[in-house]
Amino acid sequence: MVVVLLPGLLATEAGGQKRFELDAATLNEALRALPVADLVLDERGEVRPLVHVYVDGDRAHDLAAPLSPAARVRIVAAIAGGQTA
């Protein structure tokens, strides 16, 4: 099973669950199976600009890329905004 790890904010939106074990052949399938898929993917089905996805420690850009059954997917939400001095 593919393991998907969510950061705290997305885990809160997923009912407090940070880890998901999914049966997914591709990165796209894994991301779409998440209860927070709409926060990770935009209306075109692409990863949102302030979200980064890593597969087995490497930044992933190709959603059609196949995943090994033992893959670990980590989602990192970038922090933006704030005030300049």
Biotite code that builds the C-alpha atoms (Angstrom):
import biotite.structure as struc

atoms = struc.array([
    struc.Atom([0.000, 0.000, 0.000], chain_id="A", res_id=1, res_name="MET", atom_name="CA", element="C"),
    struc.Atom([1.140, 3.521, -0.800], chain_id="A", res_id=2, res_name="VAL", atom_name="CA", element="C"),
    struc.Atom([1.531, 5.677, 2.312], chain_id="A", res_id=3, res_name="VAL", atom_name="CA", element="C"),
    struc.Atom([0.554, 9.354, 2.047], chain_id="A", res_id=4, res_name="VAL", atom_name="CA", element="C"),
    struc.Atom([1.590, 11.721, 4.836], chain_id="A", res_id=5, res_name="LEU", atom_name="CA", element="C"),
    struc.Atom([-0.181, 15.039, 5.350], chain_id="A", res_id=6, res_name="LEU", atom_name="CA", element="C"),
    struc.Atom([1.092, 18.149, 7.147], chain_id="A", res_id=7, res_name="PRO", atom_name="CA", element="C"),
    struc.Atom([-0.764, 19.339, 10.240], chain_id="A", res_id=8, res_name="GLY", atom_name="CA", element="C"),
    struc.Atom([-3.103, 21.833, 8.571], chain_id="A", res_id=9, res_name="LEU", atom_name="CA", element="C"),
    struc.Atom([-4.252, 19.383, 5.905], chain_id="A", res_id=10, res_name="LEU", atom_name="CA", element="C"),
    struc.Atom([-4.530, 16.623, 8.516], chain_id="A", res_id=11, res_name="ALA", atom_name="CA", element="C"),
    struc.Atom([-6.872, 18.853, 10.509], chain_id="A", res_id=12, res_name="THR", atom_name="CA", element="C"),
    struc.Atom([-9.056, 19.214, 7.405], chain_id="A", res_id=13, res_name="GLU", atom_name="CA", element="C"),
    struc.Atom([-8.918, 15.419, 6.984], chain_id="A", res_id=14, res_name="ALA", atom_name="CA", element="C"),
    struc.Atom([-10.463, 14.865, 10.397], chain_id="A", res_id=15, res_name="GLY", atom_name="CA", element="C"),
    struc.Atom([-7.144, 14.744, 12.226], chain_id="A", res_id=16, res_name="GLY", atom_name="CA", element="C"),
    struc.Atom([-5.690, 11.884, 10.187], chain_id="A", res_id=17, res_name="GLN", atom_name="CA", element="C"),
    struc.Atom([-2.079, 12.459, 9.087], chain_id="A", res_id=18, res_name="LYS", atom_name="CA", element="C"),
    struc.Atom([-1.359, 9.094, 7.460], chain_id="A", res_id=19, res_name="ARG", atom_name="CA", element="C"),
    struc.Atom([-3.293, 7.331, 4.725], chain_id="A", res_id=20, res_name="PHE", atom_name="CA", element="C"),
    struc.Atom([-2.590, 3.888, 3.281], chain_id="A", res_id=21, res_name="GLU", atom_name="CA", element="C"),
    struc.Atom([-3.964, 3.743, -0.236], chain_id="A", res_id=22, res_name="LEU", atom_name="CA", element="C"),
    struc.Atom([-4.117, 1.302, -3.095], chain_id="A", res_id=23, res_name="ASP", atom_name="CA", element="C"),
    struc.Atom([-2.974, 3.592, -5.927], chain_id="A", res_id=24, res_name="ALA", atom_name="CA", element="C"),
    struc.Atom([-1.036, 2.882, -9.116], chain_id="A", res_id=25, res_name="ALA", atom_name="CA", element="C"),
    struc.Atom([-0.123, 6.514, -9.854], chain_id="A", res_id=26, res_name="THR", atom_name="CA", element="C"),
    struc.Atom([0.515, 9.688, -7.923], chain_id="A", res_id=27, res_name="LEU", atom_name="CA", element="C"),
    struc.Atom([-2.673, 11.159, -9.385], chain_id="A", res_id=28, res_name="ASN", atom_name="CA", element="C"),
    struc.Atom([-4.735, 8.248, -8.039], chain_id="A", res_id=29, res_name="GLU", atom_name="CA", element="C"),
    struc.Atom([-3.190, 8.610, -4.591], chain_id="A", res_id=30, res_name="ALA", atom_name="CA", element="C"),
    struc.Atom([-3.829, 12.347, -4.386], chain_id="A", res_id=31, res_name="LEU", atom_name="CA", element="C"),
    struc.Atom([-7.398, 12.083, -5.698], chain_id="A", res_id=32, res_name="ARG", atom_name="CA", element="C"),
    struc.Atom([-8.197, 9.407, -3.091], chain_id="A", res_id=33, res_name="ALA", atom_name="CA", element="C"),
    struc.Atom([-7.459, 11.790, -0.217], chain_id="A", res_id=34, res_name="LEU", atom_name="CA", element="C"),
    struc.Atom([-10.349, 13.464, 1.603], chain_id="A", res_id=35, res_name="PRO", atom_name="CA", element="C"),
    struc.Atom([-8.498, 16.762, 1.101], chain_id="A", res_id=36, res_name="VAL", atom_name="CA", element="C"),
    struc.Atom([-7.919, 16.277, -2.635], chain_id="A", res_id=37, res_name="ALA", atom_name="CA", element="C"),
    struc.Atom([-9.659, 19.584, -3.379], chain_id="A", res_id=38, res_name="ASP", atom_name="CA", element="C"),
    struc.Atom([-7.096, 21.387, -1.199], chain_id="A", res_id=39, res_name="LEU", atom_name="CA", element="C"),
    struc.Atom([-4.138, 19.659, -2.870], chain_id="A", res_id=40, res_name="VAL", atom_name="CA", element="C"),
    struc.Atom([-5.335, 19.720, -6.478], chain_id="A", res_id=41, res_name="LEU", atom_name="CA", element="C"),
    struc.Atom([-6.794, 22.674, -8.372], chain_id="A", res_id=42, res_name="ASP", atom_name="CA", element="C"),
    struc.Atom([-9.823, 22.645, -10.672], chain_id="A", res_id=43, res_name="GLU", atom_name="CA", element="C"),
    struc.Atom([-7.641, 21.391, -13.561], chain_id="A", res_id=44, res_name="ARG", atom_name="CA", element="C"),
    struc.Atom([-6.430, 18.458, -11.473], chain_id="A", res_id=45, res_name="GLY", atom_name="CA", element="C"),
    struc.Atom([-2.933, 19.878, -11.053], chain_id="A", res_id=46, res_name="GLU", atom_name="CA", element="C"),
    struc.Atom([-1.085, 20.305, -7.772], chain_id="A", res_id=47, res_name="VAL", atom_name="CA", element="C"),
    struc.Atom([-1.817, 23.744, -6.330], chain_id="A", res_id=48, res_name="ARG", atom_name="CA", element="C"),
    struc.Atom([1.085, 26.248, -6.541], chain_id="A", res_id=49, res_name="PRO", atom_name="CA", element="C"),
    struc.Atom([1.750, 26.367, -2.783], chain_id="A", res_id=50, res_name="LEU", atom_name="CA", element="C"),
    struc.Atom([1.679, 22.589, -2.365], chain_id="A", res_id=51, res_name="VAL", atom_name="CA", element="C"),
    struc.Atom([4.736, 20.431, -2.905], chain_id="A", res_id=52, res_name="HIS", atom_name="CA", element="C"),
    struc.Atom([4.594, 16.659, -3.274], chain_id="A", res_id=53, res_name="VAL", atom_name="CA", element="C"),
    struc.Atom([7.492, 14.304, -2.602], chain_id="A", res_id=54, res_name="TYR", atom_name="CA", element="C"),
    struc.Atom([7.667, 10.618, -3.469], chain_id="A", res_id=55, res_name="VAL", atom_name="CA", element="C"),
    struc.Atom([10.271, 8.640, -1.557], chain_id="A", res_id=56, res_name="ASP", atom_name="CA", element="C"),
    struc.Atom([12.071, 11.895, -0.728], chain_id="A", res_id=57, res_name="GLY", atom_name="CA", element="C"),
    struc.Atom([12.187, 13.315, -4.271], chain_id="A", res_id=58, res_name="ASP", atom_name="CA", element="C"),
    struc.Atom([10.045, 16.240, -5.441], chain_id="A", res_id=59, res_name="ARG", atom_name="CA", element="C"),
    struc.Atom([7.363, 14.926, -7.792], chain_id="A", res_id=60, res_name="ALA", atom_name="CA", element="C"),
    struc.Atom([5.964, 16.859, -10.744], chain_id="A", res_id=61, res_name="HIS", atom_name="CA", element="C"),
    struc.Atom([4.465, 14.115, -12.927], chain_id="A", res_id=62, res_name="ASP", atom_name="CA", element="C"),
    struc.Atom([1.064, 13.076, -11.593], chain_id="A", res_id=63, res_name="LEU", atom_name="CA", element="C"),
    struc.Atom([0.918, 10.201, -14.075], chain_id="A", res_id=64, res_name="ALA", atom_name="CA", element="C"),
    struc.Atom([4.094, 8.703, -12.629], chain_id="A", res_id=65, res_name="ALA", atom_name="CA", element="C"),
    struc.Atom([3.621, 5.148, -11.406], chain_id="A", res_id=66, res_name="PRO", atom_name="CA", element="C"),
    struc.Atom([4.032, 4.465, -7.702], chain_id="A", res_id=67, res_name="LEU", atom_name="CA", element="C"),
    struc.Atom([5.579, 1.368, -6.231], chain_id="A", res_id=68, res_name="SER", atom_name="CA", element="C"),
    struc.Atom([3.357, -0.400, -3.700], chain_id="A", res_id=69, res_name="PRO", atom_name="CA", element="C"),
    struc.Atom([5.821, 0.647, -0.975], chain_id="A", res_id=70, res_name="ALA", atom_name="CA", element="C"),
    struc.Atom([5.989, 4.319, -2.005], chain_id="A", res_id=71, res_name="ALA", atom_name="CA", element="C"),
    struc.Atom([5.837, 7.058, 0.615], chain_id="A", res_id=72, res_name="ARG", atom_name="CA", element="C"),
    struc.Atom([4.216, 10.285, -0.539], chain_id="A", res_id=73, res_name="VAL", atom_name="CA", element="C"),
    struc.Atom([4.675, 13.390, 1.578], chain_id="A", res_id=74, res_name="ARG", atom_name="CA", element="C"),
    struc.Atom([2.644, 16.523, 0.972], chain_id="A", res_id=75, res_name="ILE", atom_name="CA", element="C"),
    struc.Atom([4.169, 19.814, 2.088], chain_id="A", res_id=76, res_name="VAL", atom_name="CA", element="C"),
    struc.Atom([2.085, 22.973, 2.145], chain_id="A", res_id=77, res_name="ALA", atom_name="CA", element="C"),
    struc.Atom([4.176, 26.097, 1.645], chain_id="A", res_id=78, res_name="ALA", atom_name="CA", element="C"),
    struc.Atom([3.532, 29.084, 3.850], chain_id="A", res_id=79, res_name="ILE", atom_name="CA", element="C"),
    struc.Atom([2.954, 32.397, 2.096], chain_id="A", res_id=80, res_name="ALA", atom_name="CA", element="C"),
    struc.Atom([1.911, 35.836, 3.064], chain_id="A", res_id=81, res_name="GLY", atom_name="CA", element="C"),
    struc.Atom([2.871, 37.833, 6.078], chain_id="A", res_id=82, res_name="GLY", atom_name="CA", element="C"),
    struc.Atom([4.035, 41.336, 6.537], chain_id="A", res_id=83, res_name="GLN", atom_name="CA", element="C"),
    struc.Atom([7.206, 42.960, 5.299], chain_id="A", res_id=84, res_name="THR", atom_name="CA", element="C"),
    struc.Atom([9.146, 45.241, 7.562], chain_id="A", res_id=85, res_name="ALA", atom_name="CA", element="C"),
])
